[in-house]
Amino acid sequence: MRVFVTGGAGFIGSNLVDRLLQDGHQVTAYDNLSTGQPRFLQDALKQPGFALIEGDILDAERLTHSMREHELVFHFAANADVRFGTNHPKRDLEQNTIGTWQVLEAMRANGVKRLAFSSTGSVYGEPNVVPTPEDAPFPIQTSLYAASKLAGEGQIAAYCEGFGMQAWIFRFVSILGERYSHGHVFDFYKQLQEHPERLAVLGDGHQKKSYLYVQDCIDAMLLALRQATARVNILNLGTDEYVEVNDSIDEIVSELGLSPARSYSGGIRGWVGDSPLIHLDCARMRQLGWAPRLDIRQSVRETVRWLQANPWVYELRGET
């Protein structure tokens, strides 16, 4: 199969590219390299069935041309910066909502009928039902990022109905693991490298979060494409547990052998859109026969070990 991956040089996208190549598929990674790293694809670039195209999903002509003769699209390209979304509200609209429409239009122009989309558990805002299932009532949206992803979901469902497409919409918790380069473990590790004696935490440390190991995430997506056969398949992806931010910090500092003093700011939310509790009901995925291999604490430690072994990710971002 010929598979097209937007954001294919990013954290999740590049891990997916490697897995697809291992499974014998031909793969095109399409990425503007604003946050993605060609180095993540160093093994893929050695494979004859792989191509990396530098391009932006907002460039309709290049995107449409690059997608020719593909059979399946994984759409991962997005602005994932939840924390600073209110500083640049146009970015979520353009890169997430309009960008998703551009991908759908390129698919329509090329006759590509199958789409896997990375959405987010943040679309549930601060839900009244916990663990939160896919059919939970939507509360008021609390972040521009989540609102832009939910708008993308709506477009995808409408294109499936209007143009005979099929979609798998994955509502992720936060993903951890190899090539991780954005999020709380990344930020905490950076702080501890600069000043191991202290750690500043946004929020009160009691925010309850769920995380998932990237390889478990990929296992789930590939299984869903084989097993879930509805026109529009909406699936939560996460573990059956959550931890407090303080618990996550405990794993990080234990792995590093540190005992920093912690300071807290921001109250129960570290920033606008930071939900005090994220815990998804993943029964739909479980019913397909999937279960994560690593728990949250193991995922945190694996991520720290990868960051220790790959300090260049901070150098490339100018964060040394």
Summary of the structure (lengths in Angstrom):
residues: 320
radius of gyration: 19.0
end to end distance: 40.6
largest distance: 57.3
contacts: 1092
relative contact order: 0.13
helix: 42%
strand: 20%
